[in-house]
């Protein structure tokens, strides 16, 4: 079983409009809603790949009820997706993505999330410790809701390491800085998050610097240029066969699912990266934000280019 943790779950709303024009009214041509937050996105892709997955984190209020109902109503996949979310008194946040059909660009609006109390955090820690007993790997994903201390991910990383469960951390800012000091097995920052962490925009230098700060392996998302991995076993660059246009929402989460599923299947690093890049690219091409186009994924997988750096690991 793979466990994903989403402390700041969300009800994701996507509006499509013919063209997004500031200071004007818009007629929405398409509306979709789905259970969201980075870890829930990761879980959906994992189950589609055939991995039994459990989701935990927080959900509350009327929006949280809708989220959990949508989660229960997801189409059956090759594997199970189990809801182990911890209830909170506050209302789960919403996110709104507005897709401009004329350009393909997406404008995102994200609410902050409910205030989580000390007792609710304690309940989450208890549930998490129990779930770790049967987990093969864990992903800690996304932002922190109000009320959660900035070192929360560091605490969750240490619990996973004590339990002997490989842990991937996918967050940003100070939560990433604090979390990386607890020595997660993997982190997956994008280029902006990596630059904020290290102060460098040169991908290889920044990725190596991030690894020296505590992560055993660093997988940097470079957008349309693919991924750069600095690991104890070597350094690789993985690139899609060609740039694609589409909605990038959820592409990074699909990459996390690719990395975690590859870890669970004991794939080599090149094969893990090949899967992550193919899934990420197939998510950009999907008609619904956050899903991946399976046909595109299967076509892309053998075409992802892998380049090993002779310099080896950092």
N, C-alpha and C positions, 0 to 999 in steps of 0.2 A: 504493500500500500504506500502511496505517496501522499504526503500531507502538505496542504498549502494554507498559509496564514494570511488573512486579510484583515488587519485591524480597523481599516476604514473602508468597509464595503460601501457600495453605491448602487442605486437604481440608475442605470444608464439609459438616457433618452437620446435618440438620434432623429433630427429633423433634416429632411432634404428640401431645398428650395431651388427654383430655377437659376437664381443669381442672388448672391448676398450683397446688398447695397446698404451702406451705413445710413442712418437717419431716415429709413423708409419702412413701410409695412411689407410683409412677405406672406405669400400663400404657401403653406407647407404642402408639398406634393406627396410626401411619404413620412411615416412616423413609425419608429420601432422602439421597444423598451426591453431591457434584459437585465438579469442580475449581473452586477459589475463590481469593480475593484480588481486590482491586478491579480491577486491570488485566485479569485473566482474565474477570471479569464484564463489563467494558466490551467486550472482544473478542467475546464471544458475541453481544452485541446488535449490534455493528458488522457481523458477518458475516450476521446475520439481516436487516440493512438493505441487504445487497448489497455491502459493502466488504471487499476482501481485507485480512486482518489477520494480523500476526505478533506472537506473545507472547514476551517474554523476561523474565528475572528468575532466581530460584533455585529449584531443586527437589532434594530429596535423601532418602535412606533409603527405608524400606519405604513410608511415607506418600507420599513424592514419586513413587514408582513407581506407586502406585494413582492418584494425581492425573494423571500423564501418560497412563496407560492410559484413564482416563475422558475426558481431553481428546481423545485419538485416536478415541474411540468416540462423540463427540458427533454428533448427526444432521447430515447434510450440509445446508448452507444455500445461499443464493444466491451465496455467495462462499467463499473458502478461509480456513481458520484454521490457521496454521502454528506448530508448537511449536519455539521457539528458546531454550528454558530452559537455563540453565547449571547443571550438576550441582554439588552441594556434598556434603561428607561427613556433615553433620548431617541430622537427620530433619525434613522439612517439618512444619509445625504443623498442628493441627486447630482448627476452630471448631465450636461446638455451639450451634445455635439451638433453643430449646424453645418451640413454639407452643401457646398455651393456646386450645383450640377454643371454650371458653365465652365468652371475651372478645375473641379475636383478637389479644391482646397477644403479643409475642415477647420472651423472655429470652435474652440472648446471652452465651456464654462463649468467650473468645479466648485461645489459647495464645500464647506470646511468639515462637516461631520458632527455627530453628537458629542456632548461632553461625557466622558467616561469616568465613573467614580472609582475610588480606591477599591471598594468592594467588588466592583465589576471587573477590574483588572486582576484582582486576586482569583476570582472565579475563572477567568481566562487562563491564568497560569496553571491552575489545577487541571483544567480540561486538556491543556496542551501537554502537560507532563504525562497524563494517561495515554494520550494519542501517540506520543513518541514511543511508547512501549511496543507498538506494532508497526511503526513507520520504517520504510526502507530509505526514505530521503524526505527532506522538508524544504519548502520554499517560503521565505519571509518576504512579503511583497507590499510595496506601496507606502503611502503617507501615514502619519500618525494622527488620530483624531484628537481634539482638545481634551485635556485632562490626563493624557498618557505622557509619562516623562520621556525626555529626549533620548535616554539610554535604554529604552525598552527593547530595541532589537538586540543590543548587546546582551541583555539578560536572556532573551530567547535563544540567541546563538549559544551561549554558555550552557543552557539546559540541554540543547541538542547535542553538543559535544560531549557532555557528561553521559548522555544516554547512548553515545556511539552512533548517532544518526548523522549522515552527511547533510550539510545545510548550505543552501544558496540564499544570499541576501540581495534583494533588488529594491533599493530605496535611494534617497538622495539627501544632500545637505548634511546638517548636523546629525540626524539619525544614522546616515551612512558612516560618517566620521567616527561616531561612537561605536557603531556596530562592527566596523572593520577591526577595531582594536580587540574584539573578542575572538578573532581569528576564524571567520567562517571559511568553509571549504571553497566557496565561490562567491564572487560578486559580479553583477552584470550592469555596470553603469553605461549610459550613453555618452557621447562625446562631451556634451555640456556638463553632465554630472561629474565626469572624470576630470574636466578642467577645473570645476569648482573644488573638487577634492584635493587636487595636486598642484593647481596653479599653472599647469602646462597644457598646451593644445597640440603638442606633437604626440601622436597616438602611442607610439612604442615607448617613448620616454615616460609619458603619463601612466601608461598601463603598468610598467615596471615599478614606478614609484608607488602606485596603489598597492601592488603586491608587497612591497617592503613595509607598508604600513600595517600589514597583518593578515591579509587574505592569502590563502594557499594558492588560489588561482583567480585570475581576473579576465573576464570576457567582456571586452569593450564593444558596444554596438556603435557602428560607424554609419548608420543610416543606409543610403543606397550603395555605399561602398562595402557593406558586409560587416564582418566581425574580426576582431583581433584578439587572440588568446595568448596569455602569458601564464604558463602552468609549471608545476615542478617537473613535468616531463618534456617540455619544449615550448616553442613559440610558433604559432601558426596564424596565417591570414586566410580568411574564407570570404569569397566574393561571389555574388550572384552572376549569372551569365550576361545579364544586361539590365540597365535601369528600367524600372516600371513606374507607371502612374496609377494612382488610386488613393484609397483612404488608409493612412498609416496607423489608425487607432487600433491598439492591441497587438501591433507587430512585435514589439518588444516582449510582450507576455507570451506570445507564441514561441519566440526564441527561447525563453526560459523553459517552457514545456519541452522543447526539443533537447535542451541541455540536460534536464532532469530525467527525461525518458531514456536518453542515451546513457546516463549514469546508471540508472536502474538496470539497463540491459547490458552493462559492462562493455559498451562500444568504445572503440579507440577515440582519441581526441579528434582526429580528422573527421571521423564519421559523426561524432556528436555535433561538430561545427557545421558539417554539411547539412545535417537535419535541421539545425537551428536556423540557418540562413534560408533554406528552402521553405520552412514553415513561415518565417517572418515575411518573406517575399510573397508567398501565397496568401497571407493575411491582407497585405496591401491590395491584392488583386480581387479579394472577395467582395461580392456585392453588398453584404451586410457588415457593418463595422465590427471588428473583433473576431469574426469567424475566419476560417481559412478555406481556400478553394482547394479541395482534395485533388482534383485532376491536375491543377497547376502545380501543387506540391509534388505529386508523383513524377511529373514531367521535369520539374526543376532539380529534384534531388540528385540525379547523376550528373547534372551539368554545373553544379557549384564547384568553383575552382578553389583548390586548397594549395597554399604555398607555405612551406616550412622555412623558418628563418634559421640560417646556419649558426647564429649566435647562441641558440639554445635558450633555456629558461633564464629569467632574471635572477 
